Amino acid sequence: MAQATSRLALVSRRRGDLAAARVRYNDALGLYRRIGDRRAEARMLAGLGDVTAREGDHDGAAASYRESLSLRSELGDRAGIASMLERLAGVAEADAERAARLIGMAAGLRQVIGAPLSTAATAELDQFLAGLQRTLGPEVLETVMAEGRRASMDAAIAYASQG
């Protein structure tokens, strides 16, 4: 039941039916919490964050992403942690330096664990970085991202967990 509900949430989100996606993600989240599947719980929280971000509520999305990040940290899901750092960067547009630092942290973690982005995700990231570069300038962007890349995973999680 939980898997079917989570799949319906994803289909609804991809079709642009954000209201249905929200309901289904919340339903699936409740089911996964009841059976104790914390990995799936983290995925549902990320999905809820994605829906909330598409609705334009970046603070709400960040809260869901931070909750997912916390679970992924407890589970030792390093690729999931990198993904949450990237998603948090995406909703930190108002603070370009924070977004750049989070992207740098995610890139550093991905390099350490050998988990590169997909081609499609790389293209999205390139567009996002182009916007950050226009805001910050190329030198500041590279400096801030380099600082992020040097951060330990624990430091990245602590930084990203700050609201």
N, C-alpha and C positions, 0 to 999 in steps of 0.2 A: 504494500500500500504506500509506504513512504517513498520508495523508488519511483513508482508510477506518478505520484503527486509531484515529486521533484522534476521529473521529465516534463510533465504538463506545465510546470512553472517556466522551464526553459523555453518550451515551444511558445508559450504565451508571450514571454519577453521578446523572443526573436520576431514574433508577428507584430510587436508593438502594442500589445494589449497589456499595458503596465498594471492596470487595476487587477486583472485576473492573475497576472504573474505575482503581484504582491500577496494576494490571498493564498495562492498555491505555495509560494515560498514559505509563508508563515505557517500554513498547515503542515508542510513537510518538515519544517523546523521543529514544530511541536512533536511530530511523530518520531523524528530522530532523537530528540531529547528524551522521549519516553523510553526508547529502546537502548539509549546510551551510546549511540553511534556519533562520537565527537567529531570524527573526520567529516562525516556528512553534515553535521551541524555547522561546522566551519564553512563548508561549501554553500549551505543555504544562507548563511549570514552574508557571504560574499555576493550571492545572487540578489539578496535583498538590497545590499549596498548598491549594486549595479542598477537596479530598478529605481532606487531613490535618487541616484545621481542623474539618471535620465530624466527624472521628474524635476530636476533642478535644485534639489535640496542637498547641497554639498555637505552641510554639517551633519544631517541625518545619515548620509552615505558614509561619511567618515566614522561615525559612531558604529555602524554595522561592520565596517572594515576593521576597526580597532578591536572589536569583539572577536571577529574571525582571526585576526592576528594573534590575539591572546591564546585562543585555542590551538592554533597552529604552532605557536611557540611551545606550549605544554606538550604537544604531540611530537615535537621535533621535526615538523614538516617544513624543511628548509625551502623547497620550491614554492610551497604555499606562502611562506613568509615573504619571499621575494615578490610574489604576485600581489600580496596585500600592500607592500611598500609601493609598488607601481600604482595600484589603485588609489592609495592615499595621496600619491603625488598628483594624480589626475583630478582630485577634488580640492587640491591646494592651490588652484590657479591664482587666487588672490594674493598668495605669498609665493612669488616665483622662486625665491631662493630656497624656501622649504621644499617646494616641488622638485627643484634641481637636486637638492641634497638627497631626497628620498629616492630619486631615480638613480643617483650615483650609488647609494647604498644597495639598491636592488641589483644593479649591474655588478657590483663587487661580490655580492653573495652568489649571484648566478655564475660568475666566473669561478669562484671557489668550489661550488658544488657541481660544475659542469652541466648546467641546465640553461642552455641558450633559449632565447625567445624564438617563437615560430616566425616564419617569413611575414605573415600577416601582422603579427604583433610588433615586429620590428618596423614595419611600414607605419603603423600607428604611432609608435614611439618616435620615429623620425619626424613626423608631423608635429607632435607635441613638443619635441626639443626645438624645432624651428620657431615655434611660438615663444618658448622660453628664451631663445637666443635673441629674438627681436626685443623682448622685454629687458633682459639683463645685459645683453651684449655678449659676444663670443668669449671674451677673456673671463668675465665673471662667471658665466655659465660653466666653463671648463674648470675653473678654480673650485667652485662649489661642488660640482660633480666629483671632482678628484678627492675632495675632503670626504664626501659620502662614500666613495669606493674604498677609502682607507679605514672606514669604521668597522668595528667588529660586529658580528651579528647581534650580540647582546646590546651594544650601543645603538644599533639601528632600531631594534625593537623598542628600546627605551625612548628614543627620539620620536619614533612614529606613534608611540602610545600617548604622547603629550597632545592634549587637545588644544 
